Amino acid sequence: MSTGPVTITIDGPAGVGKTTLARGLARRLKIAYLDTGAMYRAAAWMLGPSAAEMQEEELAKRLDGMRFTLKGAGPDSCLLLEDRVIGEQVRTEEVGLLASSIAALKVVREYMKKSQQKMGRETSLVAEGRDMGTVVFPDASCKFFLQADAGVRAARRCRQLQEMGREADEQKILEQMRRRDVQDSERAIAPLVPAPDAVNIDTGSLTPEEILDRMAAIFADTGGRERL
């Protein structure tokens, strides 16, 4: 018998394949997909370049005016900010670096944590991010931590941008990823680290389908399917 919504967490650094795999797993399980990185990116994009220098009171006021909602399940999952779909405008490396900067601020993380936990109480979901298994959903049914060499991740990100018809400098992306890795792993609040009970997976040498098969099997072993 179900005892409430099921939560699966997928954490890891930028470019490791979290989005593709979280969407794929949500599709297989027919549950919602929550892109928490998009929440930080959307907030950074809305706040603007000066966000990292804002006073805590101003940040709190601006964040309180933002409302995130999650609709649909599987391939139809949709994250909205103020009832507007979060689009590709937040996917630039510059916005990503700003998002990483504001993510180190306590007032930002507390607001996002509350918003994410609220969505987790309302529906079963696959949540991807950087502290999902350690901070936001420490009691998640199943936790994964993805990793891959920075060079592999930069090349993957470069291909993604080119496929979207955008210019991409692989060396610049690599440098930005390394900077972000340092910011994320060394911040004082909720640093990027695997949860003690997370399953670690190196995505550099496996195909998405191979990884999804492994994730689905591990989730099934926890008895999670019976709760959906």
C-alpha positions as CSV (number, residue, x, y, z in Angstrom):
1,M,0.0,0.0,0.0
2,S,1.3,3.5,-0.9
3,T,2.3,5.6,2.1
4,G,2.6,8.8,0.1
5,P,4.5,10.2,-3.0
6,V,7.7,8.4,-4.0
7,T,10.8,10.5,-4.5
8,I,13.9,9.6,-6.5
9,T,16.9,11.9,-6.4
10,I,19.7,12.3,-9.0
11,D,22.6,14.6,-8.1
12,G,25.9,15.4,-9.8
13,P,27.9,18.2,-11.4
14,A,27.1,20.1,-14.5
15,G,27.1,18.2,-17.8
16,V,27.0,14.8,-16.3
17,G,23.7,13.8,-17.9
18,K,21.3,14.5,-15.0
19,T,18.6,16.1,-17.2
20,T,18.5,13.4,-19.8
21,L,18.5,10.6,-17.3
22,A,16.0,12.2,-14.9
23,R,13.6,12.8,-17.7
24,G,14.1,9.3,-19.0
25,L,13.6,7.7,-15.6
26,A,10.5,9.8,-15.0
27,R,9.2,8.7,-18.4
28,R,9.7,5.0,-17.6
29,L,8.1,5.3,-14.2
30,K,5.3,7.6,-15.4
31,I,5.9,10.1,-12.6
32,A,6.8,13.8,-12.6
33,Y,10.3,15.2,-13.4
34,L,11.6,18.1,-11.3
35,D,14.6,20.0,-12.7
36,T,15.8,21.9,-9.6
37,G,18.7,23.3,-11.5
38,A,16.2,25.1,-13.8
39,M,14.7,26.6,-10.7
40,Y,18.0,28.2,-9.7
41,R,18.7,29.2,-13.3
42,A,15.3,30.8,-13.6
43,A,15.7,32.7,-10.4
44,A,19.1,33.9,-11.4
45,W,17.8,35.0,-14.8
46,M,14.9,36.8,-13.2
47,L,17.0,38.5,-10.6
48,G,19.7,39.6,-13.1
49,P,23.5,39.9,-12.9
50,S,23.5,41.8,-9.6
51,A,21.8,39.0,-7.8
52,A,25.0,37.7,-6.1
53,E,25.6,41.2,-4.6
54,M,22.0,41.8,-3.4
55,Q,21.3,42.3,0.3
56,E,19.7,39.3,2.0
57,E,16.5,41.3,2.7
58,E,16.1,42.3,-0.9
59,L,16.8,38.8,-2.1
60,A,14.2,37.3,0.3
61,K,11.7,39.9,-0.9
62,R,12.3,39.1,-4.6
63,L,12.2,35.4,-4.0
64,D,8.9,35.5,-2.1
65,G,7.4,37.0,-5.2
66,M,8.4,33.9,-7.3
67,R,6.1,30.9,-7.4
68,F,7.2,27.6,-8.9
69,T,4.7,24.9,-9.9
70,L,5.1,21.4,-11.4
71,K,2.5,20.0,-13.8
72,G,2.2,16.7,-15.6
73,A,4.1,13.4,-15.5
74,G,6.7,11.6,-17.5
75,P,7.4,13.3,-20.8
76,D,4.6,15.8,-20.1
77,S,6.2,17.1,-16.9
78,C,6.5,20.9,-17.0
79,L,8.1,23.3,-14.5
80,L,6.6,26.7,-14.4
81,L,7.6,30.0,-12.8
82,E,4.6,32.3,-12.3
83,D,2.6,30.0,-14.6
84,R,5.1,30.5,-17.4
85,V,7.1,27.6,-18.8
86,I,10.9,27.9,-18.0
87,G,12.5,27.9,-21.5
88,E,16.0,27.7,-23.1
89,Q,16.8,31.3,-22.1
90,V,18.1,30.1,-18.8
91,R,20.4,27.4,-20.3
92,T,23.4,29.6,-21.1
93,E,26.7,29.0,-19.2
94,E,26.6,32.6,-18.0
95,V,23.2,32.1,-16.3
96,G,24.5,28.8,-15.0
97,L,27.5,30.5,-13.3
98,L,25.2,33.1,-11.8
99,A,22.9,30.4,-10.6
100,S,25.8,28.6,-8.9
101,S,26.8,31.9,-7.2
102,I,23.3,32.6,-5.7
103,A,23.0,28.9,-4.8
104,A,25.7,29.5,-2.2
105,L,23.4,32.0,-0.4
106,K,21.4,30.6,2.6
107,V,18.3,32.7,1.8
108,V,18.2,31.3,-1.7
109,R,18.7,27.7,-0.7
110,E,16.1,27.9,2.1
111,Y,13.5,29.3,-0.3
112,M,14.3,26.7,-3.0
113,K,14.3,23.9,-0.4
114,K,10.8,24.8,0.8
115,S,9.5,25.1,-2.8
116,Q,11.0,21.7,-3.8
117,Q,9.8,19.9,-0.7
118,K,6.3,21.3,-1.3
119,M,6.2,19.8,-4.7
120,G,7.6,16.5,-3.4
121,R,4.7,16.3,-0.9
122,E,2.2,16.7,-3.7
123,T,3.3,14.2,-6.2
124,S,5.8,11.3,-6.9
125,L,8.8,12.6,-8.8
126,V,12.4,12.3,-10.0
127,A,14.3,15.3,-8.7
128,E,17.6,16.2,-10.2
129,G,20.1,18.8,-8.8
130,R,23.1,19.0,-6.5
131,D,21.8,18.5,-3.0
132,M,18.6,16.6,-3.6
133,G,19.7,13.4,-1.7
134,T,21.6,15.2,1.0
135,V,19.5,18.2,1.9
136,V,16.2,18.5,0.2
137,F,15.0,14.9,0.2
138,P,17.2,13.0,2.7
139,D,14.5,10.4,3.1
140,A,14.1,9.7,-0.7
141,S,13.1,6.2,-1.7
142,C,16.2,5.9,-4.0
143,K,19.2,8.1,-4.6
144,F,21.7,8.4,-7.4
145,F,24.9,10.4,-7.8
146,L,26.3,10.8,-11.3
147,Q,29.9,11.7,-12.2
148,A,32.1,11.9,-15.3
149,D,35.4,13.5,-16.3
150,A,35.2,17.2,-16.9
151,G,36.5,16.9,-20.4
152,V,33.8,14.4,-21.2
153,R,31.1,16.7,-19.8
154,A,32.4,19.7,-21.7
155,A,32.4,17.9,-25.0
156,R,28.8,16.6,-24.3
157,R,27.6,20.1,-23.4
158,C,29.3,21.6,-26.6
159,R,27.5,19.0,-28.8
160,Q,24.2,19.8,-27.1
161,L,24.6,23.6,-27.8
162,Q,25.6,23.0,-31.4
163,E,22.6,20.7,-31.9
164,M,20.5,23.6,-30.7
165,G,22.0,25.8,-33.4
166,R,24.1,27.8,-30.9
167,E,27.8,28.6,-31.1
168,A,29.9,26.7,-28.5
169,D,33.6,27.0,-27.5
170,E,34.5,23.6,-25.9
171,Q,37.6,25.0,-24.1
172,K,35.5,27.9,-22.6
173,I,32.8,25.5,-21.5
174,L,35.4,23.3,-19.9
175,E,36.9,26.2,-18.0
176,Q,33.4,27.3,-16.9
177,M,32.5,23.8,-15.8
178,R,35.7,23.5,-13.7
179,R,34.9,26.9,-12.0
180,R,31.4,25.8,-11.3
181,D,32.6,22.4,-9.9
182,V,34.8,24.3,-7.5
183,Q,32.0,26.7,-6.5
184,D,29.5,23.9,-6.0
185,S,31.8,21.5,-4.1
186,E,33.5,24.1,-1.8
187,R,30.5,26.2,-0.8
188,A,29.7,26.3,2.9
189,I,26.0,25.6,2.5
190,A,24.8,22.3,0.9
191,P,28.0,21.5,-1.0
192,L,27.9,19.1,-3.9
193,V,28.7,15.7,-2.4
194,P,27.1,12.2,-2.7
195,A,24.6,11.2,-0.1
196,P,26.0,8.3,2.0
197,D,23.3,6.0,0.7
198,A,23.4,7.2,-2.9
199,V,24.4,4.8,-5.7
200,N,27.3,6.3,-7.6
201,I,27.3,6.0,-11.4
202,D,30.0,7.1,-13.9
203,T,28.2,8.2,-17.0
204,G,31.2,8.7,-19.1
205,S,31.4,5.2,-20.5
206,L,27.8,4.1,-20.6
207,T,24.9,5.0,-22.9
208,P,21.8,6.7,-21.5
209,E,19.8,3.5,-22.0
210,E,22.3,1.4,-20.1
211,I,22.2,3.8,-17.2
212,L,18.4,4.0,-17.2
213,D,18.2,0.2,-17.2
214,R,20.5,0.1,-14.1
215,M,18.6,2.9,-12.4
216,A,15.2,1.2,-13.0
217,A,16.5,-2.1,-11.7
218,I,17.9,-0.5,-8.5
219,F,14.6,1.3,-8.0
220,A,12.7,-1.9,-8.5
221,D,14.9,-3.6,-5.9
222,T,13.9,-1.1,-3.3
223,G,10.2,-2.0,-3.8
224,G,9.5,1.4,-5.2
225,R,7.4,0.2,-8.1
226,E,4.8,-1.3,-5.8
227,R,4.3,2.2,-4.2
228,L,3.6,4.0,-7.5
